[in-house]
Each structure stands twice: as C-alpha cells, then as structure tokens.
Amino acid sequence: MTRALLAIATLLLYLLHQDFWFWRSARPLVFGFLPVGLFYHACYSLAASAWLWALVKLAWPSHLEDEVERR
C-alpha cells in the first residue's frame, strides 16, 4: 500500500510539472516583479526536492546497504 501511495504522489508531482495554465501570460507578477510561471517553477523545484528527500527516507532499499556492509 505504501509503495502505491508513493508512486501515485510521484505521478501527481510529475503531472503538476506540466503547467499548461501559465503558458499564455506572464501576469500576474508575484512580488511585483516575478512572472507567475517562474514563481510556479521555483515552488515546484522546492516541492520536488522535498519529495525526493522524502522518497529517500521512506523508500530507500536499505537491504542493499546491508549487503555492502557485510563485505
């Protein structure tokens, strides 16, 4: 069940990367100078980094490291 939820969340994050809703306009400006599409991608990058950190913590195959430590 956990692997399925991790996979679904990863797919959702991938789908959010395809931001077709900000393609046509740079307005509104975030903080008065930053185009909304660029702000979206900055937030997406932070979310992707956090998600990859969570995947390493939750789904890393630790049995592979155990084999290396036994050698």
C-alpha positions as a printed Julia matrix, in Angstrom:
71×3 Matrix{Float64}:
  0.0    0.0     0.0
  2.82   2.42    0.86
  4.58   1.85   -2.45
  1.36   2.54   -4.33
  0.84   5.82   -2.48
  4.44   6.87   -3.13
  4.04   6.06   -6.82
  0.74   7.96   -7.06
  2.24  11.0    -5.32
  5.25  10.87   -7.67
  2.94  10.71  -10.68
  0.93  13.64   -9.33
  4.09  15.69   -8.9
  5.08  14.82  -12.46
  1.69  15.92  -13.76
  1.96  19.2   -11.86
  5.21  19.86  -13.69
  3.25  20.15  -16.94
  1.92  23.6   -16.1
 -0.12  24.49  -19.15
 -2.17  27.07  -17.22
  0.64  29.69  -17.09
  1.82  29.44  -20.71
  0.0   32.36  -22.27
  0.64  35.24  -19.88
  3.37  36.5   -17.58
  0.77  38.28  -15.48
  0.12  38.5   -12.58
  3.54  39.41  -11.27
  4.42  37.83   -7.94
  6.09  40.27   -5.52
  5.66  42.92   -8.21
  8.48  41.69  -10.49
  8.45  37.89  -10.82
  6.34  36.31  -13.61
  3.85  33.81  -12.23
  5.24  30.94  -14.35
  8.73  31.44  -12.98
  7.39  31.62   -9.43
  5.44  28.41  -10.05
  8.57  26.61  -11.21
 10.56  27.87   -8.23
  7.89  26.48   -5.9
  7.74  23.27   -7.94
 11.52  22.85   -7.62
 11.3   23.18   -3.85
  8.43  20.69   -3.72
 10.29  18.22   -5.96
 13.4   18.49   -3.78
 11.38  17.86   -0.65
  9.6   14.94   -2.29
 12.86  13.32   -3.42
 14.24  13.69    0.11
 11.09  12.0     1.44
 11.41   9.19   -1.1
 14.97   8.53    0.01
 13.89   8.43    3.65
 10.77   6.3     3.04
 11.61   4.03    0.12
 15.38   3.59    0.03
 16.25  -0.12   -0.32
 18.29  -0.48    2.86
 18.9   -4.18    2.25
 21.35  -3.2    -0.49
 23.43  -1.24    2.0
 23.34  -4.16    4.44
 24.96  -6.37    1.79
 27.76  -3.86    1.25
 28.41  -3.51    4.99
 28.73  -7.3     5.39
 31.59  -7.49    2.85
